[in-house]
Amino acid sequence: MVSSSPRAQTRSHDVDPKRIKAYSEQLRQRKEAEERIAAQNEFLRNSLRGSHKLQALESNPPNTTSFVNEAYEEDVEEPSQLYSIVDYQEVCAALSRVQKALGSLGESGLAARIAGAASTLCPGLATPLTTRTAVLNAVRHKRPGLSPPQTQRAQDRLKDCIDVLGAHAASGGATSSLAAELVSVLGGLELESLLQAHDSAAALVDPACFARNRKTGNHRGENDKFQPAGSPDDTSDTIKIIKLEKTNEPLGATVRNEGEAVIIGRIVRGGAAEKSGLLHEGDELLEVNGVSMRGKSVHEVCGVLGALAGTLTVVVCARAAPRPPAPHRVLHVRAHFDYDPEDDVYIPCRELGISFQKGDVLHVISREDPNWWQAFREGEEDQTLAGLIPSQAFQHQRESMKLTLAGEVAARDKPRKGGTLLCAKKPPRKKKGKKATSEAGYPLYSTSGADEYEQEEILTYEEVGLYYPRASHKRPIVLIGPPNIGRHELRQRLMEDTARFAAAVPHTSRPRKDHEVPGQDYHFISRTQFEADILNRKFVEHGEYEKAYYGTSLEAIREVVNSGKICVLNLHPQSLKILRGSDLKPYTVFVAPPSLEKLRQKKIRNGEAFKEEELKEIIATARDMELRWGHLFDMIIINNDTQRAYTQLLNEINSLEREPQWVPAHWLKHT
């Protein structure tokens, strides 16, 4: 991998110097055209203000009622007053107020988009706003010791120095070697970027010069030597010739169009482009192996690059100093949605995208692009080239837009009817006298409003971290699934090992019976205490049956964990919200039915009576549970055979005590 010097005078044996001169001439002409258009626009803005008719009206105003139009006032002496100083917290607070206002007006879709924008925008605004505030405060309050700049054209002075030193270096005199060394130092991109920042700040720090230059149209300082814009000595745009070795893998760079120009949009970690260190975001791609890129579409460029292999000779125009990579820590996330880049029309390059499924762990190594992160899938970290995945903000934004455009936001607040989501139907009323019990052994109940649909959040990613097993903390096992699928049998099989597994003792507000032992059969508390504990969110699940409360508390589960045993629970998915918010770190297993035909065969094999509608109801309920709460499941077991399902569950529990697991990152803060 070879690269020539980054100056415009670069030569290469396989690139015609005439083409380099032609590219330089094209760049100069384009810059002149841009500056010509900018000058014309400035002239049009100033022409009315300096017109004779307007001056005549100012000197001899007509005898009519008039007012002063501030748009035609003279330029303010201090241009910094044109800008208000905005604090970082004010920006975030303003976005929050807009989000709340939209939410109160029922515009939940727009509110979600504002929330997504805030999550992306606010973290990156802190440093730029702090810098901007410091500069404006210094100018506005005329801080002592802040002297006006000597020039606003430090970049031009640098170029003049390089020209003079270049002549000394070429003369071959005694100081030619020193002059050549100094040219290499002054010609660095770092110094060029520094002086560019200096010139930008100088325009603010010297208000008088700023206002004077605005009137005259001259943005150079008084003592600056005049140099025509776009002169051949202007090397702000630098032509480079780069050689890359391309294999069957993609180069690891994406491009975009700006007019007829082909611009490098991003550099992907681990690719040939990133390893070379010579290509940077914002560079213009001029030529590849003699094929001109200007005027080609993104698809045409990708087609040309995809057909090439071996050594590539690339001619680029470096538009700006390369940015050093931001020091981001690796972010570990679990995906809460399925993604296939082949179905994504927005991805910059399908070949660089990686597919994943709900539940996969992704290691994000770059979040510099607000829309596309660079990541590896769990287990594929040994690959050299990273892949593109949609960022959290971008995925949230487009899912929110889909809901808004489809009109689903209002529909989601109402119970769903028909279709396969049968779980949304109101449950049938219990027949009088028939006592229903939970699989944990106490009366079955439903909490007030438990069957109502909550406003579903838009699921994207969840930050995770590695949790290492501890002998002093056995993670509770939660079995989730539709009724009559065999969860009770699996739980009973586990509970046979009393030395290892135990159940949480439920609470109740009913009076104790003579044969019942407090703390063994139930925890007996008063109705008032039970209601207070409900308000304090101490129950994972609770309800009322025959004028008495029943429930499973977090403290009861914690007692089992503290005893060194594994607590096994059969819960409704809605109970996971409180349980996952505690310090217990539950492991959730979804017991799912097989296909309709296999479920029918299982019932026949076990000699169980069934109705066809009941089997369909089981499958539909399981499908709805996975759709609504699938992102909370750590494991899915298809219970086609009870013995096989039990063996699979027991093996997974055994591995939990030996191997680290990815858990929500906020759980580790309580470890």
C-alpha positions in Angstrom: 0.0 0.0 0.0 1.8 3.1 -1.2 0.8 6.8 -1.3 2.6 9.7 -2.9 3.2 13.1 -1.2 -0.1 14.9 -0.3 0.8 18.0 -2.3 -0.7 19.1 -5.5 2.7 18.5 -7.3 2.4 14.7 -6.7 3.8 12.5 -9.5 3.2 8.8 -10.2 4.5 6.6 -12.9 1.0 5.2 -13.7 -0.9 8.5 -13.5 -0.4 11.1 -16.3 0.8 14.4 -14.8 -1.4 16.1 -17.5 -4.5 14.6 -15.9 -3.4 16.0 -12.5 -3.0 19.4 -14.0 -6.4 19.1 -15.6 -8.0 18.2 -12.3 -6.3 21.1 -10.7 -7.6 23.4 -13.4 -11.1 22.0 -13.0 -11.0 22.5 -9.2 -9.8 26.1 -9.7 -12.5 26.9 -12.2 -15.2 25.4 -9.9 -13.9 27.4 -7.0 -13.9 30.6 -9.1 -17.5 29.9 -10.2 -18.6 29.3 -6.6 -17.0 32.6 -5.5 -18.4 34.4 -8.5 -21.9 33.2 -7.5 -21.3 34.2 -3.9 -20.1 37.7 -4.9 -23.2 38.1 -7.1 -25.5 37.2 -4.2 -23.6 39.6 -1.9 -24.0 42.3 -4.5 -27.7 41.7 -4.8 -28.1 42.0 -1.1 -26.2 45.2 -0.9 -27.4 46.9 -4.1 -30.8 48.0 -2.8 -29.2 49.4 0.4 -26.8 51.6 -1.6 -29.3 52.6 -4.4 -29.7 56.3 -5.3 -33.5 56.1 -4.8 -33.2 54.9 -1.3 -30.6 57.5 -0.4 -32.9 60.2 -1.9 -35.8 59.0 0.2 -33.6 59.1 3.3 -32.4 62.7 2.7 -35.8 64.0 1.6 -38.5 61.9 3.3 -42.0 62.3 1.9 -44.7 63.9 4.0 -46.3 60.6 4.8 -46.5 58.4 7.8 -43.5 56.1 7.7 -41.5 53.7 9.9 -38.0 52.5 10.1 -37.4 49.1 8.6 -34.6 47.6 10.6 -33.8 45.3 7.7 -32.1 48.3 6.0 -30.3 49.7 9.0 -26.5 50.1 8.8 -24.5 47.1 9.9 -24.1 46.8 13.6 -20.6 47.7 14.9 -20.3 44.5 16.8 -21.5 41.5 14.7 -21.4 39.3 17.8 -24.6 41.0 19.0 -26.3 39.3 16.0 -26.0 36.1 17.9 -27.5 35.2 21.3 -25.6 33.1 23.8 -27.5 29.8 24.2 -26.7 27.4 27.0 -26.5 23.7 26.4 -29.1 23.0 29.1 -31.5 25.6 27.4 -31.4 23.6 24.1 -32.2 20.3 25.8 -34.9 21.9 27.9 -36.4 23.6 24.8 -36.5 20.2 23.0 -38.1 18.6 26.1 -40.8 21.4 26.3 -41.6 20.9 22.6 -41.9 17.1 23.1 -44.3 17.6 26.1 -46.4 20.2 24.2 -46.8 17.8 21.2 -47.6 14.9 23.5 -50.3 17.0 25.3 -51.8 17.9 21.9 -52.0 14.2 20.9 -49.2 14.4 18.4 -47.4 11.4 19.9 -45.7 10.6 16.6 -44.1 14.0 16.3 -43.2 13.9 20.0 -41.4 10.6 19.5 -39.5 12.2 16.6 -38.5 15.1 18.8 -37.3 12.6 21.5 -35.3 10.8 18.9 -33.7 14.0 17.7 -32.9 15.1 21.2 -31.2 11.8 22.1 -29.0 12.2 19.0 -28.5 16.0 19.1 -28.0 16.9 22.7 -25.0 14.8 23.6 -23.1 16.2 20.6 -24.0 19.8 21.3 -22.2 20.3 24.6 -18.7 20.9 23.4 -19.5 23.1 20.3 -21.9 25.3 22.4 -19.3 25.7 25.1 -16.7 26.8 22.6 -19.1 29.1 20.9 -20.2 30.7 24.2 -16.6 31.3 25.2 -15.8 33.1 21.9 -19.0 35.3 22.0 -18.5 36.2 25.7 -14.9 37.2 24.9 -16.0 39.4 22.1 -19.1 40.8 23.8 -17.5 41.8 27.1 -14.2 42.8 25.6 -12.2 40.7 27.9 -8.9 42.4 29.0 -5.9 41.1 27.2 -7.8 40.0 24.2 -5.9 41.9 21.4 -7.3 42.2 17.9 -5.9 39.8 15.3 -3.1 40.9 13.1 -4.7 39.4 10.0 -7.7 37.5 9.0 -5.9 35.8 6.2 -3.3 33.7 8.0 -3.8 30.9 5.5 -2.6 33.1 2.7 0.4 34.2 4.7 1.2 30.5 5.2 1.0 29.9 1.5 3.3 32.9 0.8 5.9 31.5 3.2 5.7 28.0 1.5 6.2 29.6 -1.9 9.3 31.6 -0.7 10.8 28.6 1.1 10.0 26.3 -1.9 12.2 28.6 -4.1 15.1 28.3 -1.6 14.7 24.5 -1.4 14.9 24.3 -5.2 17.9 26.6 -5.5 20.3 23.9 -4.1 22.0 26.4 -1.8 23.4 25.8 1.7 20.1 26.3 3.3 18.1 24.3 0.8 17.8 21.2 3.1 16.6 23.4 6.0 14.1 25.1 3.7 12.8 21.8 2.4 12.3 20.5 6.0 10.5 23.7 7.0 8.2 23.4 3.9 7.3 19.9 5.0 6.4 21.1 8.5 4.4 24.1 7.3 2.6 22.1 4.7 1.1 19.7 7.2 -2.7 19.5 7.3 -2.7 20.1 11.1 -1.2 23.6 10.7 -3.5 24.4 7.8 -6.6 23.4 9.9 -5.3 25.5 12.8 -4.9 28.6 10.7 -8.3 28.0 9.1 -9.8 28.1 12.6 -7.8 31.2 13.4 -9.2 33.1 10.4 -12.8 32.1 11.3 -12.4 33.3 14.9 -10.6 36.5 13.8 -13.7 37.6 11.9 -15.6 37.6 15.2 -12.8 39.0 17.5 -12.2 42.1 15.3 -15.7 43.6 14.9 -14.6 46.8 13.3 -12.6 45.0 10.7 -15.5 42.6 10.2 -18.0 45.4 9.6 -15.6 47.3 7.3 -15.0 44.2 5.2 -18.7 43.5 4.9 -19.3 47.0 3.4 -16.4 46.7 1.0 -16.9 43.1 0.2 -13.3 42.4 1.1 -12.8 39.8 3.8 -9.0 40.3 4.0 -7.3 42.4 6.7 -5.9 45.9 6.1 -2.3 44.6 6.0 -3.0 41.5 4.0 -1.5 41.1 0.7 -4.1 40.7 -2.0 -4.2 37.4 -3.7 -6.8 36.4 -6.3 -9.2 33.7 -5.1 -8.7 30.4 -6.8 -5.1 31.2 -7.8 -2.9 28.2 -8.7 -1.0 28.7 -5.4 -4.2 28.1 -3.4 -3.8 24.5 -2.1 -6.9 24.5 0.2 -8.1 21.6 -2.1 -5.3 19.0 -2.3 -5.0 16.4 -5.0 -3.6 13.0 -3.8 -2.7 9.8 -5.6 -3.3 6.7 -3.5 -2.7 3.1 -4.1 -4.9 0.5 -2.4 -4.8 -3.3 -2.5 -8.4 -4.5 -2.9 -9.4 -8.1 -2.2 -12.8 -9.8 -2.6 -14.1 -7.8 0.4 -15.5 -4.3 0.0 -13.1 -1.4 0.3 -15.0 -0.3 3.4 -16.1 3.1 2.3 -19.4 4.6 1.1 -19.9 7.5 -1.3 -22.6 10.1 -1.9 -23.3 12.6 -4.6 -23.0 16.4 -4.2 -24.1 17.7 -7.6 -21.7 15.9 -10.1 -19.1 15.3 -7.4 -18.6 11.9 -5.8 -17.8 12.4 -2.1 -16.6 9.8 0.4 -19.4 9.6 2.9 -17.9 7.3 5.6 -15.0 5.1 6.3 -15.8 1.7 7.8 -13.5 0.3 10.5 -11.3 -2.6 9.4 -11.6 -2.1 5.6 -8.8 -1.4 3.2 -9.8 2.3 3.1 -9.4 2.7 6.9 -6.2 0.7 7.1 -4.5 2.9 4.5 -5.1 6.0 6.5 -5.1 8.0 3.3 -8.9 8.3 2.5 -11.1 10.4 4.7 -14.7 11.4 4.9 -15.4 14.5 2.7 -12.7 13.7 0.1 -13.8 13.9 -3.5 -13.3 10.8 -5.6 -11.9 12.0 -9.0 -10.5 8.9 -10.7 -10.1 5.1 -10.1 -7.7 3.2 -12.4 -8.1 5.8 -15.1 -11.9 5.9 -14.9 -13.3 9.3 -14.1 -15.8 9.3 -11.3 -17.2 12.8 -11.7 -20.8 12.8 -12.9 -21.4 9.2 -12.0 -24.2 8.2 -9.6 -23.6 6.2 -6.4 -24.8 3.0 -8.0 -22.5 3.5 -11.0 -19.5 4.1 -8.7 -20.3 1.0 -6.6 -20.5 -1.0 -9.8 -17.1 0.2 -11.0 -15.4 -0.4 -7.7 -17.1 -3.8 -7.2 -15.7 -5.0 -10.6 -12.1 -4.0 -9.7 -9.6 -6.1 -7.8 -5.9 -6.0 -7.1 -4.0 -2.7 -7.0 -6.2 0.4 -7.3 -4.8 3.8 -8.2 -7.2 6.3 -6.8 -7.0 10.1 -7.4 -8.8 12.1 -4.7 -9.2 15.8 -3.8 -8.8 16.2 -0.1 -11.3 18.9 0.8 -10.4 19.3 4.5 -8.0 18.2 7.1 -8.9 14.6 8.2 -10.6 14.3 11.6 -9.0 12.1 14.2 -11.3 9.2 15.1 -13.4 10.0 18.1 -12.4 7.9 21.1 -15.7 5.9 21.6 -15.9 3.0 23.9 -17.4 -0.2 22.5 -21.1 -0.2 23.1 -22.7 -3.6 23.6 -26.4 -3.7 22.7 -29.1 -6.3 22.3 -31.3 -5.8 19.3 -35.1 -5.7 19.8 -36.0 -5.9 16.2 -35.1 -7.9 13.1 -33.0 -6.3 10.4 -32.0 -7.2 6.9 -29.9 -4.7 4.9 -31.3 -6.2 1.6 -34.7 -4.8 2.5 -33.5 -1.4 3.6 -33.7 1.3 0.9 -31.9 3.8 3.1 -28.6 2.0 3.8 -25.7 3.7 2.1 -24.2 0.4 1.0 -26.0 -3.0 1.2 -22.7 -4.9 0.9 -21.5 -3.3 4.1 -24.7 -3.9 6.1 -25.1 -6.8 8.5 -28.3 -8.6 9.3 -29.4 -9.6 12.7 -32.4 -10.9 14.6 -34.3 -9.8 17.7 -32.2 -10.9 20.7 -28.8 -10.8 18.9 -26.0 -9.0 20.8 -24.1 -6.4 18.7 -20.8 -4.7 19.5 -20.9 -1.2 18.3 -17.4 0.2 17.6 -18.3 3.5 16.0 -21.2 6.0 16.6 -19.7 9.0 14.7 -22.4 8.8 12.1 -25.7 9.9 13.6 -27.7 7.5 11.3 -25.4 4.5 10.7 -23.4 2.7 13.4 -20.5 0.4 12.7 -20.7 -2.9 14.6 -19.9 -6.7 14.8 -22.3 -9.4 15.7 -21.6 -11.4 18.9 -19.2 -14.2 18.0 -17.9 -12.5 14.8 -15.5 -10.1 16.4 -12.6 -11.8 14.6 -13.8 -10.4 11.3 -11.7 -7.5 10.0 -14.4 -5.5 8.4 -17.2 -4.0 10.5 -20.8 -3.7 9.3 -23.3 -1.0 9.1 -26.5 -1.0 11.3 -29.1 1.7 11.7 -28.4 3.9 14.7 -30.8 4.0 17.6 -32.1 7.5 16.8 -32.5 6.7 13.1 -34.4 3.5 13.7 -36.6 5.1 16.3 -37.3 8.0 13.9 -38.3 6.0 11.0 -40.4 3.5 13.0 -42.2 6.5 14.5 -42.8 7.9 11.1 -44.2 4.6 9.9 -46.7 4.6 12.8 -47.7 8.2 12.1 -48.1 7.7 8.4 -50.1 4.5 8.8 -52.4 6.0 11.4 -51.5 3.3 13.9 -50.8 5.6 16.8 -54.5 6.1 17.6 -55.3 2.5 16.9 -52.7 1.2 19.3 -54.5 2.8 22.3 -57.6 0.7 21.6 -58.0 -3.1 22.1 -57.2 -5.0 18.9 -60.0 -7.0 17.3 -59.9 -10.1 15.3 -56.9 -11.4 13.5 -54.4 -13.6 15.2 -53.9 -11.4 18.2 -56.5 -13.2 20.2 -54.9 -12.2 23.5 -56.4 -8.8 23.1 -59.9 -10.1 23.4 -61.6 -9.8 26.7 -61.2 -13.0 28.6 -64.4 -15.1 29.1 -66.1 -14.7 32.4 -65.4 -17.4 34.9 -68.3 -19.7 35.6 -69.7 -19.3 39.1 -68.5 -21.9 41.5 -65.5 -23.0 39.4 -62.4 -22.2 41.3 -59.4 -21.3 39.1 -55.9 -21.6 40.5 -52.6 -20.4 39.3 -49.8 -22.8 38.4 -48.0 -21.7 41.6 -50.9 -23.2 43.6 -52.9 -20.2 44.8 -56.1 -18.7 43.4 -55.8 -17.1 40.0 -56.8 -13.5 39.8 -56.5 -10.6 37.4 -55.4 -7.1 38.5 -57.5 -4.1 37.6 -56.8 -3.1 34.1 -54.3 -6.0 33.6 -55.9 -6.9 30.3 -55.7 -3.4 28.9 -53.0 -2.7 26.3 -50.4 -0.2 27.4 -48.8 2.3 25.0 -46.1 0.2 23.4 -42.7 1.8 23.1 -40.7 1.7 19.9 -38.1 -0.9 20.4 -34.6 -0.4 19.0 -31.6 -1.5 21.1 -30.9 -2.1 24.8 -27.5 -1.6 26.2 -26.1 -4.8 27.8 -23.1 -5.9 29.8 -21.5 -9.2 30.8 -22.7 -10.6 34.1 -20.6 -13.3 35.7 -22.3 -15.9 37.8 -22.1 -15.7 41.6 -22.6 -18.6 44.0 -24.3 -16.2 46.4 -26.9 -15.1 43.9 -29.0 -17.6 41.9 -30.9 -16.0 39.2 -34.7 -16.6 39.4 -36.2 -18.7 36.6 -39.4 -17.2 35.1 -41.6 -19.4 32.9 -43.8 -17.5 30.5 -46.2 -18.9 28.0 -49.8 -19.4 27.0 -52.1 -21.6 29.2 -52.2 -25.4 28.7 -48.8 -25.5 27.1 -47.0 -27.4 29.9 -45.4 -24.8 32.0 -46.9 -26.3 35.2 -45.3 -29.7 34.3 -41.9 -28.2 33.7 -42.0 -26.3 37.0 -43.1 -29.4 38.9 -40.2 -31.4 37.4 -37.7 -28.7 38.6 -39.3 -28.5 42.0 -38.7 -32.2 42.6 -35.1 -31.3 43.4 -35.9 -29.5 46.7 -32.3 -29.0 47.5 -31.8 -26.8 44.5 -35.1 -25.3 43.6 -37.9 -23.6 45.7 -41.0 -21.6 45.2 -41.7 -18.1 46.6 -44.3 -18.1 49.4 -47.3 -16.0 48.3 -48.9 -13.3 50.4 -52.6 -13.1 51.2 -55.0 -10.8 53.1 -57.5 -13.6 54.0 -57.6 -15.1 57.5 -55.3 -18.0 58.2 -56.9 -21.5 58.3 -56.2 -23.8 61.2 -53.9 -26.2 59.2 -51.9 -23.4 57.5 -48.4 -22.5 58.7 -47.4 -18.8 58.4 -44.4 -18.3 56.2 -44.7 -21.7 54.7 -48.2 -21.8 53.1 -48.7 -18.1 52.9 -47.5 -14.8 54.4 -50.6 -13.5 56.1 -50.9 -9.7 56.3 -53.8 -7.3 56.7 -55.8 -5.9 53.8 -54.5 -2.4 54.7 -50.9 -3.5 54.6 -51.5 -5.4 51.4 -52.9 -2.3 49.7 -50.0 -0.2 51.0 -47.5 -2.7 49.5 -49.3 -2.6 46.2 -48.9 1.2 46.0 -45.2 0.7 46.9 -44.8 -1.7 44.0 -43.6 -4.5 46.3 -45.6 -7.2 44.4 -44.6 -8.8 41.1 -48.2 -9.8 40.6 -51.3 -9.4 42.7 -55.0 -9.6 42.5 -58.3 -10.2 44.3 -60.3 -13.4 44.7 -63.4 -13.8 46.9 -62.8 -10.4 48.6 -59.2 -11.3 49.5 -55.9 -10.2 48.0 -53.2 -12.7 46.8 -49.8 -11.9 45.4 -46.1 -12.8 45.0 -43.8 -10.2 46.4 -40.3 -9.3 45.5 -39.2 -9.9 49.1 -40.6 -13.5 49.0 -38.5 -14.1 45.8 -35.5 -12.5 47.5 -35.8 -14.9 50.5 -35.5 -17.9 48.2 -32.4 -16.3 46.5 -30.8 -15.5 49.9 -31.3 -19.1 50.9 -29.0 -20.2 48.1 -31.7 -21.8 46.0 -33.2 -21.1 42.6 -36.6 -19.5 42.7 -38.9 -20.9 39.9 -41.9 -18.7 38.9 -44.8 -19.0 36.5 -45.9 -15.5 35.7 -47.8 -13.4 33.2 -45.5 -11.3 30.9 -46.9 -8.1 32.4 -45.3 -9.1 35.7 -41.8 -8.8 34.1 -41.8 -5.0 34.3 -41.5 -4.9 38.1 -39.4 -8.0 38.4 -36.8 -6.8 35.8 -36.7 -3.4 37.5 -35.5 -5.0 40.7 -32.0 -6.3 41.7 -33.0 -10.0 41.2 -31.8 -10.3 37.6 -34.5 -12.9 36.4 -33.9 -15.3 33.6 -37.0 -15.5 31.4 -37.9 -18.6 29.5 -40.8 -18.5 27.0 -42.5 -21.9 26.7 -43.9 -21.9 23.2 -46.2 -24.4 21.4 -45.1 -26.2 18.3 -47.0 -26.0 15.0 -50.8 -26.7 15.0 -50.3 -30.2 13.6 -47.6 -31.1 16.1 -49.6 -29.7 19.0 -52.6 -31.8 17.9 -50.4 -34.9 17.7 -49.0 -34.2 21.2 -52.5 -34.0 22.7 -53.5 -37.2 21.1 -50.3 -38.9 22.2 -50.8 -37.8 25.8 -54.5 -38.9 25.7 -55.7 -35.3 26.4 -59.1 -34.2 25.3 -59.1 -31.0 23.2 -61.0 -28.8 20.8 -59.6 -27.5 17.6 -60.5 -23.9 18.6 -58.5 -24.3 21.8 -55.4 -25.4 20.0 -55.7 -22.4 17.7 -56.2 -20.1 20.7 -53.0 -21.4 22.3 -50.9 -20.7 19.2 -52.5 -17.3 18.6 -51.9 -16.3 22.2 -48.3 -17.5 22.1 -47.7 -15.5 18.9 -49.1 -12.4 20.5 -47.0 -12.8 23.6 -43.9 -13.1 21.6 -44.8 -10.1 19.5 -45.5 -7.9 22.5 -42.9 -9.1 25.1 -40.5 -11.2 23.0 -37.7 -8.6 23.6 -37.8 -9.6 27.3 -37.3 -13.3 26.7 -33.8 -14.8 27.3 -34.7 -18.2 25.9 -37.4 -19.9 23.9 -38.3 -23.6 24.4 -40.7 -25.2 22.0 -42.6 -27.8 24.1 -43.4 -30.6 21.6 -42.1 -33.2 24.1 -42.1 -32.6 27.8 -39.1 -34.7 28.6 -37.0 -33.0 25.8 -38.2 -29.6 26.9 -37.3 -30.3 30.5 -33.8 -31.5 29.6 -33.2 -28.4 27.5 -34.4 -26.2 30.3 -32.2 -27.9 32.9 -29.1 -27.7 30.7 -29.7 -24.0 30.3 -30.1 -23.5 34.0 -26.9 -25.4 34.6 -25.0 -23.1 32.1 -26.3 -20.0 34.0 -24.2 -21.1 37.0 -21.0 -21.5 34.9 -21.0 -19.1 32.0 -21.3 -15.3 31.8 -24.5 -13.9 30.3 -25.4 -10.6 28.6 -27.8 -8.7 30.8 -29.2 -5.1 30.8 -26.4 -2.8 31.6 -28.3 -1.1 34.4 -28.4 -4.4 36.3 -24.7 -4.4 36.7 -24.8 -1.1 38.6 -26.6 -2.9 41.4 -24.1 -5.8 41.5 
